[in-house]
Amino acid sequence: MWWGWDFQPPPAGLHYGGMTVEECRKMIQKSLQTPKVKFLKEQLEKSGCPIGSNFIRAVRCVRRCSGAYSPGNGIVICSNFLRFQDEVTQTVIHELIHAYDDCRAANLNWRNCAHQACAEIRASHLSGDCHYIREFLRGFAKFRGHEPDCVRRRATKSVRANPRCSEAMTKLAMQGVWDTCYNDTKPFDRAL
């Protein structure tokens, strides 16, 4: 979810590394061929929310993030903060889960801290963001119980990016929705 983030070319002379927009576009196209992305696209279509060819776009971002979903606008993937195909694919999957939640929930309000907490918990849990190898590469070497800790950490960070959600509101929202949202694996049969 993005909160008025600036998805324009960074100021002259400011370079974050990563890849070019064109390289990212090619990686997005590869991502669209993976089984998990294909499955999510099918589920969006079955839910009445097919995605068009311009739904997922590669852009250069000013604010540090991998990507974002915006209702009515689609998904942006931040080329200048990603370097590998796996990062692009994981970001596409994470954001497609947000799109799926937005499609299936008639009353999802992204400005509501609890609603966003639920969506972030689900996206972090179901996308594979917290696979133990990814966590290890991030410097979190815990082997037992790493997944729920990772989901909680990543979801909390995302909700805190919402200017309407203070630290206290985020904590309450996470506690209030954790069990329900962590255990909701739709459209998958189980978390992978």
MDAnalysis code that builds the backbone (N, CA, C; Angstrom):
import MDAnalysis as mda
import numpy as np

u = mda.Universe.empty(576, n_residues=192, atom_resindex=np.repeat(np.arange(192), 3), trajectory=True)
u.add_TopologyAttr("name", ["N", "CA", "C"] * 192)
u.add_TopologyAttr("resid", np.arange(1, 193))
u.add_TopologyAttr("resname", ["MET", "TRP", "TRP", "GLY", "TRP", "ASP", "PHE", "GLN", "PRO", "PRO", "PRO", "ALA", "GLY", "LEU", "HIS", "TYR", "GLY", "GLY", "MET", "THR", "VAL", "GLU", "GLU", "CYS", "ARG", "LYS", "MET", "ILE", "GLN", "LYS", "SER", "LEU", "GLN", "THR", "PRO", "LYS", "VAL", "LYS", "PHE", "LEU", "LYS", "GLU", "GLN", "LEU", "GLU", "LYS", "SER", "GLY", "CYS", "PRO", "ILE", "GLY", "SER", "ASN", "PHE", "ILE", "ARG", "ALA", "VAL", "ARG", "CYS", "VAL", "ARG", "ARG", "CYS", "SER", "GLY", "ALA", "TYR", "SER", "PRO", "GLY", "ASN", "GLY", "ILE", "VAL", "ILE", "CYS", "SER", "ASN", "PHE", "LEU", "ARG", "PHE", "GLN", "ASP", "GLU", "VAL", "THR", "GLN", "THR", "VAL", "ILE", "HIS", "GLU", "LEU", "ILE", "HIS", "ALA", "TYR", "ASP", "ASP", "CYS", "ARG", "ALA", "ALA", "ASN", "LEU", "ASN", "TRP", "ARG", "ASN", "CYS", "ALA", "HIS", "GLN", "ALA", "CYS", "ALA", "GLU", "ILE", "ARG", "ALA", "SER", "HIS", "LEU", "SER", "GLY", "ASP", "CYS", "HIS", "TYR", "ILE", "ARG", "GLU", "PHE", "LEU", "ARG", "GLY", "PHE", "ALA", "LYS", "PHE", "ARG", "GLY", "HIS", "GLU", "PRO", "ASP", "CYS", "VAL", "ARG", "ARG", "ARG", "ALA", "THR", "LYS", "SER", "VAL", "ARG", "ALA", "ASN", "PRO", "ARG", "CYS", "SER", "GLU", "ALA", "MET", "THR", "LYS", "LEU", "ALA", "MET", "GLN", "GLY", "VAL", "TRP", "ASP", "THR", "CYS", "TYR", "ASN", "ASP", "THR", "LYS", "PRO", "PHE", "ASP", "ARG", "ALA", "LEU"])
u.atoms.positions = np.array([
    [0.849, -1.182, 0.000],
    [0.000, 0.000, 0.000],
    [0.887, 1.235, 0.000],
    [0.562, 2.223, -0.796],
    [1.378, 3.433, -0.755],
    [0.574, 4.601, -0.213],
    [1.278, 5.493, 0.427],
    [0.674, 6.644, 1.106],
    [1.235, 7.929, 0.527],
    [0.822, 8.254, -0.685],
    [1.285, 9.474, -1.321],
    [2.779, 9.424, -1.616],
    [3.303, 8.228, -1.798],
    [4.720, 8.101, -2.080],
    [5.012, 8.631, -3.461],
    [6.206, 9.063, -3.647],
    [6.608, 9.685, -4.894],
    [7.219, 8.628, -5.808],
    [6.491, 8.262, -6.861],
    [6.985, 7.292, -7.825],
    [7.368, 8.003, -9.108],
    [8.314, 8.898, -8.979],
    [8.830, 9.663, -10.102],
    [10.337, 9.439, -10.144],
    [10.962, 9.880, -11.194],
    [12.422, 9.758, -11.220],
    [13.049, 10.470, -10.019],
    [14.027, 9.842, -9.367],
    [14.712, 10.518, -8.261],
    [15.402, 11.786, -8.751],
    [15.654, 12.724, -7.868],
    [16.351, 13.953, -8.254],
    [17.684, 13.644, -8.942],
    [18.107, 14.534, -9.816],
    [19.361, 14.356, -10.549],
    [20.508, 14.085, -9.585],
    [21.324, 13.117, -9.938],
    [22.488, 12.797, -9.120],
    [22.193, 11.808, -8.002],
    [20.931, 11.530, -7.730],
    [20.567, 10.595, -6.671],
    [20.387, 9.223, -7.290],
    [21.250, 8.285, -6.919],
    [21.192, 6.945, -7.498],
    [21.187, 5.931, -6.367],
    [20.213, 5.045, -6.388],
    [20.088, 4.052, -5.329],
    [20.656, 2.698, -5.720],
    [21.072, 2.531, -6.946],
    [21.517, 1.213, -7.376],
    [20.351, 0.476, -7.993],
    [20.279, -0.797, -7.721],
    [19.185, -1.569, -8.281],
    [19.338, -1.740, -9.774],
    [18.206, -1.786, -10.455],
    [18.213, -2.025, -11.897],
    [17.480, -0.901, -12.620],
    [17.557, -0.943, -13.925],
    [16.834, 0.042, -14.718],
    [15.361, -0.353, -14.778],
    [14.526, 0.587, -15.176],
    [13.096, 0.308, -15.337],
    [12.901, -0.775, -16.394],
    [13.651, -0.717, -17.472],
    [13.515, -1.715, -18.541],
    [13.906, -3.115, -18.052],
    [14.998, -3.223, -17.288],
    [15.382, -4.519, -16.722],
    [14.280, -5.047, -15.800],
    [13.705, -4.160, -15.029],
    [12.634, -4.535, -14.112],
    [11.391, -4.987, -14.881],
    [11.066, -4.299, -15.962],
    [9.913, -4.703, -16.792],
    [10.074, -6.144, -17.274],
    [11.277, -6.465, -17.713],
    [11.554, -7.830, -18.192],
    [11.392, -8.840, -17.054],
    [11.846, -8.461, -15.866],
    [11.713, -9.368, -14.723],
    [10.248, -9.521, -14.296],
    [9.475, -8.459, -14.400],
    [8.039, -8.549, -14.112],
    [7.400, -9.541, -15.085],
    [7.761, -9.455, -16.361],
    [7.209, -10.381, -17.350],
    [7.555, -11.830, -17.005],
    [8.774, -12.066, -16.533],
    [9.155, -13.421, -16.087],
    [8.329, -13.833, -14.876],
    [8.120, -12.894, -13.960],
    [7.326, -13.174, -12.760],
    [5.919, -13.619, -13.121],
    [5.353, -12.990, -14.145],
    [3.984, -13.300, -14.552],
    [3.837, -14.735, -15.053],
    [4.969, -15.395, -15.324],
    [4.937, -16.777, -15.806],
    [5.115, -17.801, -14.687],
    [5.365, -17.350, -13.462],
    [5.572, -18.289, -12.358],
    [4.229, -18.840, -11.885],
    [4.210, -20.069, -11.373],
    [2.950, -20.690, -10.955],
    [2.167, -19.889, -9.906],
    [2.838, -19.341, -8.922],
    [2.137, -18.615, -7.863],
    [1.498, -17.327, -8.398],
    [2.196, -16.625, -9.251],
    [1.648, -15.396, -9.833],
    [0.484, -15.744, -10.759],
    [0.638, -16.780, -11.574],
    [-0.458, -17.207, -12.443],
    [-1.690, -17.565, -11.612],
    [-1.477, -18.288, -10.523],
    [-2.583, -18.677, -9.645],
    [-3.291, -17.448, -9.076],
    [-2.524, -16.472, -8.590],
    [-3.127, -15.262, -8.032],
    [-3.896, -14.485, -9.092],
    [-3.359, -14.396, -10.292],
    [-4.071, -13.720, -11.377],
    [-5.391, -14.425, -11.672],
    [-5.381, -15.763, -11.695],
    [-6.614, -16.540, -11.921],
    [-7.623, -16.278, -10.808],
    [-7.161, -16.237, -9.576],
    [-8.056, -16.014, -8.445],
    [-8.650, -14.605, -8.474],
    [-7.869, -13.637, -8.894],
    [-8.389, -12.281, -9.050],
    [-9.483, -12.260, -10.120],
    [-9.244, -12.949, -11.219],
    [-10.232, -13.007, -12.290],
    [-11.508, -13.703, -11.820],
    [-11.356, -14.827, -11.116],
    [-12.522, -15.555, -10.589],
    [-13.310, -14.707, -9.589],
    [-12.619, -13.813, -8.915],
    [-13.265, -12.942, -7.926],
    [-13.872, -11.693, -8.558],
    [-13.749, -11.579, -9.868],
    [-14.332, -10.440, -10.571],
    [-13.399, -9.260, -10.726],
    [-12.107, -9.476, -10.528],
    [-11.132, -8.385, -10.618],
    [-9.958, -8.767, -11.520],
    [-10.213, -8.962, -12.820],
    [-9.089, -9.287, -13.704],
    [-8.120, -8.115, -13.775],
    [-6.859, -8.426, -13.990],
    [-5.863, -7.362, -14.070],
    [-5.426, -7.187, -15.522],
    [-5.314, -5.954, -15.922],
    [-4.912, -5.633, -17.288],
    [-3.400, -5.663, -17.450],
    [-2.967, -5.443, -18.667],
    [-1.537, -5.515, -18.986],
    [-0.720, -4.402, -18.328],
    [-1.357, -3.302, -17.931],
    [-0.639, -2.190, -17.302],
    [-0.872, -2.137, -15.789],
    [-1.410, -3.202, -15.221],
    [-1.726, -3.234, -13.790],
    [-0.456, -3.232, -12.935],
    [0.609, -3.878, -13.433],
    [1.888, -3.944, -12.715],
    [2.909, -3.182, -13.543],
    [3.475, -2.130, -12.933],
    [4.398, -1.264, -13.658],
    [5.744, -1.170, -12.934],
    [6.800, -1.077, -13.707],
    [8.131, -0.827, -13.163],
    [8.354, 0.679, -13.143],
    [8.831, 1.189, -12.015],
    [9.110, 2.618, -11.877],
    [10.380, 2.800, -11.043],
    [10.911, 4.008, -11.096],
    [11.997, 4.391, -10.188],
    [11.349, 5.149, -9.040],
    [11.694, 4.786, -7.836],
    [11.058, 5.361, -6.655],
    [12.025, 6.241, -5.883],
    [11.493, 7.267, -5.247],
    [12.296, 8.132, -4.389],
    [12.398, 7.511, -3.002],
    [11.258, 7.070, -2.471],
    [11.240, 6.465, -1.147],
    [11.626, 5.001, -1.221],
    [12.431, 4.556, -0.281],
    [12.947, 3.192, -0.299],
    [11.839, 2.179, -0.016],
    [11.505, 1.408, -1.040],
    [10.565, 0.293, -0.899],
    [10.716, -0.600, -2.125],
    [10.187, -1.806, -2.014],
    [10.249, -2.750, -3.133],
    [9.136, -2.501, -4.132],
    [7.977, -2.143, -3.600],
    [6.822, -1.919, -4.454],
    [5.629, -1.540, -3.607],
    [4.501, -1.309, -4.275],
    [3.302, -0.899, -3.546],
    [2.074, -1.187, -4.391],
    [0.953, -1.345, -3.687],
    [-0.342, -1.514, -4.320],
    [-1.208, -0.317, -3.966],
    [-1.958, 0.175, -4.930],
    [-2.896, 1.258, -4.692],
    [-4.229, 0.898, -5.341],
    [-5.313, 0.864, -4.563],
    [-6.626, 0.550, -5.135],
    [-6.953, 1.499, -6.293],
    [-7.358, 0.909, -7.403],
    [-7.711, 1.704, -8.569],
    [-6.534, 2.090, -9.442],
    [-5.315, 1.953, -8.924],
    [-4.122, 2.328, -9.689],
    [-3.234, 1.146, -10.049],
    [-3.316, 0.068, -9.300],
    [-2.506, -1.108, -9.580],
    [-1.276, -1.206, -8.702],
    [-0.263, -1.848, -9.256],
    [0.963, -2.176, -8.525],
    [2.140, -1.479, -9.195],
    [3.014, -0.913, -8.375],
    [4.301, -0.422, -8.880],
    [5.407, -1.250, -8.249],
    [6.408, -1.553, -9.046],
    [7.596, -2.270, -8.594],
    [8.754, -1.285, -8.722],
    [9.455, -1.057, -7.625],
    [10.514, -0.040, -7.575],
    [11.830, -0.620, -8.088],
    [12.120, -0.372, -9.352],
    [13.288, -0.965, -10.010],
    [14.601, -0.611, -9.318],
    [14.704, 0.613, -8.824],
    [15.979, 1.065, -8.284],
    [16.275, 0.525, -6.895],
    [15.353, -0.234, -6.298],
    [15.629, -0.848, -4.999],
    [15.665, -2.366, -5.068],
    [15.601, -2.916, -6.262],
    [15.642, -4.367, -6.446],
    [16.793, -4.722, -7.371],
    [17.323, -5.937, -7.176],
    [18.465, -6.338, -7.988],
    [18.293, -7.692, -8.664],
    [17.451, -8.555, -8.101],
    [17.368, -9.934, -8.569],
    [15.944, -10.327, -8.959],
    [15.854, -11.320, -9.816],
    [14.549, -11.827, -10.247],
    [13.697, -12.255, -9.053],
    [14.285, -12.940, -8.095],
    [13.528, -13.412, -6.930],
    [12.902, -12.249, -6.160],
    [13.619, -11.149, -6.047],
    [13.078, -9.976, -5.338],
    [11.874, -9.407, -6.082],
    [11.973, -9.332, -7.386],
    [10.867, -8.810, -8.184],
    [9.662, -9.738, -8.058],
    [9.878, -11.029, -8.196],
    [8.780, -11.997, -8.112],
    [8.117, -11.950, -6.747],
    [8.902, -11.896, -5.681],
    [8.329, -11.833, -4.329],
    [7.507, -10.569, -4.139],
    [7.986, -9.472, -4.672],
    [7.252, -8.209, -4.545],
    [5.947, -8.276, -5.330],
    [5.986, -8.826, -6.527],
    [4.766, -8.973, -7.330],
    [3.753, -9.837, -6.569],
    [4.197, -10.948, -6.004],
    [3.290, -11.832, -5.259],
    [2.700, -11.102, -4.055],
    [3.537, -10.444, -3.281],
    [3.079, -9.706, -2.098],
    [1.992, -8.690, -2.485],
    [2.256, -7.919, -3.518],
    [1.310, -6.880, -3.922],
    [0.050, -7.466, -4.548],
    [0.158, -8.601, -5.240],
    [-1.034, -9.257, -5.780],
    [-1.936, -9.778, -4.666],
    [-1.360, -10.181, -3.554],
    [-2.177, -10.599, -2.409],
    [-2.958, -9.394, -1.884],
    [-2.337, -8.220, -1.858],
    [-3.075, -7.004, -1.488],
    [-4.224, -6.758, -2.474],
    [-3.942, -6.918, -3.753],
    [-4.985, -6.702, -4.764],
    [-6.122, -7.713, -4.573],
    [-5.779, -8.940, -4.257],
    [-6.795, -9.971, -4.018],
    [-7.647, -9.599, -2.800],
    [-6.999, -9.189, -1.723],
    [-7.743, -8.785, -0.526],
    [-8.668, -7.607, -0.828],
    [-8.162, -6.651, -1.593],
    [-8.954, -5.482, -1.955],
    [-10.167, -5.901, -2.784],
    [-9.985, -6.891, -3.648],
    [-11.060, -7.369, -4.508],
    [-12.124, -8.122, -3.712],
    [-11.709, -8.987, -2.814],
    [-12.671, -9.866, -2.129],
    [-13.348, -9.219, -0.932],
    [-12.797, -8.179, -0.380],
    [-13.370, -7.555, 0.817],
    [-14.158, -6.312, 0.426],
    [-15.448, -6.383, 0.604],
    [-16.315, -5.267, 0.211],
    [-16.062, -4.011, 1.036],
    [-15.589, -4.173, 2.253],
    [-15.445, -3.008, 3.145],
    [-14.001, -2.741, 3.563],
    [-13.026, -3.184, 2.775],
    [-11.628, -2.955, 3.133],
    [-11.313, -1.466, 3.030],
    [-10.867, -0.908, 4.147],
    [-10.521, 0.506, 4.214],
    [-9.028, 0.599, 4.519],
    [-8.241, 0.949, 3.515],
    [-6.781, 0.969, 3.674],
    [-6.312, 2.041, 4.671],
    [-7.170, 2.966, 5.029],
    [-6.797, 3.987, 6.006],
    [-7.027, 3.511, 7.440],
    [-7.748, 2.388, 7.579],
    [-8.022, 1.796, 8.886],
    [-6.826, 0.925, 9.275],
    [-6.223, 1.209, 10.413],
    [-5.003, 0.504, 10.831],
    [-5.225, -0.997, 10.965],
    [-6.361, -1.412, 11.495],
    [-6.640, -2.846, 11.659],
    [-6.827, -3.529, 10.303],
    [-7.512, -2.872, 9.383],
    [-7.692, -3.442, 8.048],
    [-6.339, -3.607, 7.354],
    [-5.522, -2.559, 7.445],
    [-4.217, -2.648, 6.801],
    [-3.344, -3.690, 7.482],
    [-3.406, -3.775, 8.816],
    [-2.618, -4.778, 9.539],
    [-2.968, -6.175, 9.043],
    [-4.257, -6.438, 8.874],
    [-4.684, -7.750, 8.385],
    [-4.107, -8.017, 6.997],
    [-4.219, -7.046, 6.114],
    [-3.714, -7.215, 4.751],
    [-2.198, -7.427, 4.740],
    [-1.483, -6.710, 5.585],
    [-0.021, -6.856, 5.627],
    [0.388, -8.191, 6.241],
    [-0.333, -8.635, 7.252],
    [-0.051, -9.953, 7.838],
    [-0.236, -11.024, 6.765],
    [-1.362, -10.960, 6.078],
    [-1.639, -11.965, 5.046],
    [-0.593, -11.937, 3.927],
    [-0.252, -10.749, 3.453],
    [0.703, -10.648, 2.343],
    [2.091, -11.148, 2.750],
    [2.526, -10.803, 3.944],
    [3.844, -11.269, 4.394],
    [3.846, -12.776, 4.624],
    [2.756, -13.289, 5.152],
    [2.653, -14.721, 5.464],
    [2.515, -15.570, 4.207],
    [1.685, -15.149, 3.266],
    [1.351, -15.982, 2.117],
    [2.288, -15.828, 0.929],
    [3.032, -14.755, 0.876],
    [3.865, -14.483, -0.300],
    [5.192, -15.233, -0.293],
    [5.611, -15.693, 0.867],
    [6.939, -16.296, 0.963],
    [7.989, -15.295, 1.406],
    [7.562, -14.067, 1.722],
    [8.496, -13.034, 2.184],
    [9.336, -13.520, 3.354],
    [8.755, -14.397, 4.179],
    [9.411, -14.789, 5.426],
    [10.004, -16.193, 5.378],
    [10.257, -16.692, 4.192],
    [10.932, -17.981, 4.063],
    [12.261, -17.909, 4.807],
    [12.661, -18.987, 5.451],
    [13.850, -18.927, 6.314],
    [15.119, -18.534, 5.568],
    [15.235, -18.869, 4.289],
    [16.439, -18.464, 3.544],
    [16.446, -16.947, 3.342],
    [15.291, -16.362, 3.020],
    [15.220, -14.898, 2.875],
    [15.538, -14.216, 4.199],
    [15.011, -14.768, 5.274],
    [15.281, -14.193, 6.600],
    [16.763, -14.302, 6.949],
    [17.356, -15.422, 6.652],
    [18.784, -15.618, 6.910],
    [19.605, -14.583, 6.130],
    [19.255, -14.369, 4.867],
    [19.973, -13.394, 4.035],
    [19.774, -11.959, 4.523],
    [18.681, -11.712, 5.253],
    [18.446, -10.386, 5.841],
    [19.177, -10.218, 7.167],
    [19.791, -11.296, 7.661],
    [20.519, -11.224, 8.928],
    [19.725, -11.710, 10.125],
    [18.605, -12.356, 9.882],
    [17.802, -12.927, 10.961],
    [17.981, -14.439, 10.917],
    [18.878, -14.942, 11.757],
    [19.295, -16.341, 11.675],
    [18.530, -17.266, 12.609],
    [17.364, -16.906, 13.047],
    [16.561, -17.745, 13.928],
    [15.925, -18.862, 13.099],
    [16.104, -20.113, 13.517],
    [15.581, -21.227, 12.726],
    [14.220, -21.704, 13.215],
    [13.925, -21.582, 14.481],
    [12.626, -22.002, 15.011],
    [11.776, -20.776, 15.295],
    [10.559, -20.816, 14.796],
    [9.636, -19.722, 15.058],
    [9.940, -18.449, 14.307],
    [10.812, -18.530, 13.301],
    [11.189, -17.315, 12.580],
    [10.026, -16.741, 11.776],
    [9.185, -17.613, 11.228],
    [8.159, -17.147, 10.296],
    [7.150, -16.207, 10.952],
    [6.509, -16.569, 12.071],
    [5.572, -15.601, 12.670],
    [6.268, -14.316, 13.135],
    [7.502, -14.439, 13.625],
    [8.244, -13.239, 14.038],
    [8.494, -12.319, 12.845],
    [8.879, -12.917, 11.734],
    [9.132, -12.156, 10.508],
    [7.844, -11.491, 10.019],
    [6.753, -12.248, 9.978],
    [5.475, -11.694, 9.520],
    [5.085, -10.507, 10.397],
    [5.199, -10.672, 11.706],
    [4.833, -9.599, 12.635],
    [5.730, -8.373, 12.412],
    [7.024, -8.589, 12.258],
    [7.972, -7.479, 12.072],
    [7.701, -6.727, 10.770],
    [7.523, -7.469, 9.678],
    [7.332, -6.845, 8.371],
    [5.964, -6.162, 8.274],
    [4.929, -6.801, 8.812],
    [3.588, -6.197, 8.782],
    [3.557, -4.930, 9.636],
    [4.184, -4.982, 10.798],
    [4.228, -3.806, 11.676],
    [4.921, -2.645, 10.969],
    [6.025, -2.920, 10.306],
    [6.757, -1.867, 9.590],
    [5.883, -1.245, 8.498],
    [5.142, -2.073, 7.780],
    [4.275, -1.561, 6.713],
    [3.133, -0.713, 7.264],
    [2.515, -1.174, 8.348],
    [1.404, -0.406, 8.931],
    [1.921, 0.919, 9.487],
    [3.099, 0.913, 10.081],
    [3.678, 2.153, 10.625],
    [3.965, 3.172, 9.529],
    [4.095, 2.735, 8.282],
    [4.304, 3.672, 7.177],
    [3.029, 4.461, 6.865],
    [1.894, 3.980, 7.363],
    [0.626, 4.683, 7.190],
    [0.614, 5.869, 8.155],
    [0.529, 7.103, 7.662],
    [0.580, 8.264, 8.550],
    [-0.568, 8.315, 9.559],
    [-1.618, 7.565, 9.331],
    [-2.747, 7.533, 10.269],
    [-2.530, 6.557, 11.427],
    [-1.496, 5.734, 11.358],
    [-1.294, 4.681, 12.354],
    [-0.074, 4.975, 13.233],
    [-0.323, 5.427, 14.430],
    [0.760, 5.666, 15.389],
    [1.327, 4.320, 15.829],
    [2.402, 4.364, 16.571],
    [2.998, 3.131, 17.083],
    [1.995, 2.378, 17.962],
    [1.300, 3.099, 18.835],
    [0.327, 2.467, 19.735],
    [-0.851, 1.886, 18.946],
    [-1.348, 2.635, 17.955],
    [-2.458, 2.140, 17.138],
    [-2.048, 0.906, 16.339],
    [-0.826, 0.917, 15.837],
    [-0.318, -0.227, 15.079],
    [-0.251, -1.460, 15.964],
    [0.269, -1.291, 17.180],
    [0.386, -2.417, 18.103],
    [-0.988, -2.999, 18.435],
    [-1.946, -2.137, 18.715],
    [-3.314, -2.597, 19.011],
    [-3.939, -3.288, 17.803],
    [-3.747, -2.717, 16.634],
    [-4.307, -3.300, 15.415],
    [-3.714, -4.684, 15.166],
    [-2.415, -4.809, 15.296],
    [-1.752, -6.097, 15.077],
    [-2.265, -7.146, 16.067],
    [-2.374, -6.771, 17.336],
    [-2.876, -7.712, 18.353],
    [-4.319, -8.107, 18.055],
    [-5.118, -7.157, 17.640],
    [-6.539, -7.400, 17.426],
    [-6.857, -8.322, 16.260],
    [-6.024, -8.302, 15.226],
    [-6.338, -9.083, 14.028],
    [-5.403, -10.271, 13.798],
    [-4.374, -10.398, 14.599],
    [-3.334, -11.389, 14.343],
    [-3.879, -12.788, 14.079],
    [-4.594, -13.370, 15.032],
    [-5.025, -14.768, 14.902],
    [-5.879, -14.990, 13.661],
    [-6.856, -14.143, 13.465],
    [-7.759, -14.300, 12.321],
    [-7.000, -14.162, 11.001],
    [-6.200, -13.139, 10.885],
    [-5.548, -12.837, 9.606],
    [-4.362, -13.746, 9.318],
    [-3.628, -14.131, 10.341],
    [-2.501, -15.049, 10.134],
    [-3.005, -16.413, 9.667],
    [-4.176, -16.803, 10.131],
    [-4.730, -18.111, 9.782],
    [-5.612, -18.092, 8.537],
    [-5.844, -16.924, 7.962],
    [-6.624, -16.815, 6.732],
    [-5.672, -16.986, 5.550],
    [-5.767, -18.106, 4.877],
    [-4.831, -18.411, 3.792],
    [-5.463, -18.282, 2.405],
    [-6.672, -17.770, 2.313],
    [-7.322, -17.621, 1.009],
    [-6.485, -16.750, 0.096],
    [-6.305, -17.018, -1.158],
    [-6.945, -18.050, -1.944],
    [-6.211, -19.388, -1.924],
    [-5.161, -19.492, -1.126],
    [-4.398, -20.739, -1.040],
    [-5.056, -21.687, -0.037],
    [-4.789, -22.967, -0.181],
    [-5.283, -23.942, 0.794],
    [-4.539, -23.807, 2.117],
    [-3.274, -23.426, 2.016],
    [-2.432, -23.247, 3.206],
    [-1.302, -22.294, 2.845],
    [-0.642, -21.774, 3.868],
    [0.528, -20.921, 3.619],
    [1.641, -21.808, 3.076],
    [2.336, -21.318, 2.074],
    [3.398, -22.117, 1.432],
    [4.754, -21.788, 1.983],
])
